[in-house]
Amino acid sequence: MTGRRRWSTEEILDTAAELLRTSDAESFSVRKLAAALGTDSSSLYRHFRNKTELLRAVADRILLAAMDRYRPEGNWKQRVTALALHLREAFGEQPQLAAVWGRYGSGGTGSRMVMEELLQALRASGLPDEEVPVRYHRIVILLAALITSEAGVSTVPPKEYEQGMEQFRVAVLGADPERFPALAHFARDIRPLGADRRAAFEEILAAHLARIEAQIP
């Protein structure tokens, strides 16, 4: 009698990533992954202790992909900006995993590579060493918030997105000027959340880095 095939860790992560392209972390389960592989859940727990550990490993592969494309060039602000844009692009290709990263984080090699580069860039800025960890933490929170938010918008089905845009237009353009005078005044210039995401991403990040630069002795 032939035994069941033994799947490698990489094969398991490949399949998990594929499942997460069409579902979110909430609906994803080890049982569904095992079914897709044609095995039972117990065989997967030999590789990962639980669902959270598995999701962290999948998210870490996105970080590895981002770092594989990244080359540190320029001054510290250029390095941080380039790294941030690589992370944005990598999660943009698989937006379902952005929420996984934002929620669970990652302790794998990809995560350590991102941490190392950000810390090196901040150290090169001239910040005192005691300031570097705090500034690193703020940057990571900012990037996770921006990337996760953008990914959330991009995963909305087209029909639902258009319905949301119509509700936005009605709510903004139809605002009562007596009750919402400022909204009525700026109504035709207010952009929906999904508009100009890259420009907003770069502008917010640039402002944050400028604030750090202003505090360098």
N, C-alpha and C positions, 0 to 999 in steps of 0.2 A: 504494500500500500504506500503510495507516494505521499510524503508529508507536505504541509503547506509551505509555500515559498516564504523565505525570510527576506523581508524588505530592509534595505539599508536606511540609515538615518536621512541621507540626502534624498532618497526616493520618497520617503515619508513626507519630508518637507516640501518636495516638489508637488506632490498631490495635495497637501494641505494648502499650499499657496494657490493652486488652481481652484480648489473649492472656495477659497476666500475671495476669488475674483467675482463670484456671483452671489455671495452671501456675506453677512457681517459676523463679527465675533460672537454676538449673542446667539445666533442660530447655528453657528458652527459647533460641532461636537466631535469628540474622539470616536464615538460610535459611527457617525456619518463618515468620518475619515476611514475607519476600519472597513466599512461596507464598500467604499470606493476602491479600496485596495484588495478586497476579497479576502479579508482576514478578520480576526476578532480583536476586540479592544485590548485584551490582556497582552497580546503580542506587541502592541504599540507602547504599553507602559514599561516595557523593557528599555525603551529609548528615552521616554519622557515620563516624569512622575505624575504629571497632571496636565490638564488643558492649558492652564496659564503658562506653564513652562514651554509647551509646544508652540503657543502663539508668540511668545517672546523670541523663540528660535526662528520662526518664520519672519517676524519683523526685523530681526537682526540681519537676515539675508538682504533686505532692502538697503540697510545701512552699508553692508559690504559692497553692494552694487554701486551705491553712490560714491563710496571711497575708491572703488576701482577706476572710476572715471575722473576723479579729482586729482589735480596736481597743484601743490602749494606754490603760488607765485604772487609777487607783489608785496605790498606792505601788509600789516596785520589786518587792517580793515578790508582790504581786497581779498585776503585769504578767508576771513570769516564770511564775507559776502558770497564768494565763489562756492564755499562749502555749503552754505545755506541754500543756494540755488540748486546745487546738485542734490541735496536732500529733497527739496521741493519737487524736482523733476523725477527723482526715483520713486517717491510715493505717489506722484501724479500718474505714473504708469500702473500702479496697483493701489488705488486710493482706499480700498477696503482695509488695507493694512495700516494706513495712517492712524486710524482710530485705535488699532491694537497697540501701536507704538506709543501713542499719547496716553493710553490707559495703563498699559503694563510695563512700558519701557523695555529695555533689553540689557542683558549683562554679558552678551557674547562678544566675539572678536570685532564685529562691525561697530558695536557701541564703544568699545575701548578705543578703536581707531578714530572715531569722531571726537571722543573726549580728549584724546591726545593732541589732535590737531587744533582744536579750539583752545586748549590750555597753552599750547606752544605759541599760537598766534597772539593770545592775550599777554603772555609773558614778553613777547617781542614788542608789545606796544609801549612798554616802559612802566606799566602799572607795578606798584609794589607787590611782592609775592603774596602778602596777606590779603590783597584785594582781588587777586585772580580768581580764587574759587567762587567768591560771591558773584563776580561779573559773569563767570562761566554759567553759573546756575540761572541767572536772569536771562541770558541769551538762549539757553536750552528751553526754558519755559516759554519764551516768546516764539521760538521756532516751532515747538510742538503745538502751541495754540494756533498759530497761523496755518501750518500745514494741515493739521487735523480739521480745522474749520473749512479750508478750501476743499479738502477731500470730501467732506460731508456734502458740500454743494454739488460736486461733480458726480456723486453716486446717485443723485436723485434722477429717476426715470424722466425722459424728455417730456412726456405728457404731464406728469406731476409738476415738473419745473415750469412749464408754460402756464399751468393753472396758478402756480405761485406768483408768476410774473403778472398775470392778469389781476390777481388780488392786490398785489403791490401797487399797480397802476391805479386801481380804483381807490385804494386806501389813501394814496398820496395825492393824486390829482383831484380827488373828490373831497379832500379835507375841508371841513368847515372853517373859514377864515376867522370867525369870531372865537371859536374854541381853540383852534390851532393856528394862530396867526403866523408864526415863524414857518411852520410846515407848509402852509398855503403860499407863503412868499417864495420859498425855495423849491417848491414842488417840482417844477420842470427841470431842475438841475440835480435833484437827488437821484443817485444811482442805486440800483438794487444790489444786494449783497454779492451776487455772482459776477458783477461787472469789474473789469480792470484789476483782476486779482494779482497779477504779476507786478503791476505798477504799485499797487498798494503794499504788497509784500516788500518790495525793494525800498519804498519810501519809509515804511515803519522801521525796517531794519536799519536803514541809514541814519534815521533820527536817533535810534538807540545807541548805535556805535558812536555817533557824534557826541552824545551825552557822556559816554565813557571817555572819549578822547579829551573832553573838556576837563576831566578830573585827573588826568595824568600829570604828575608833577613836572 
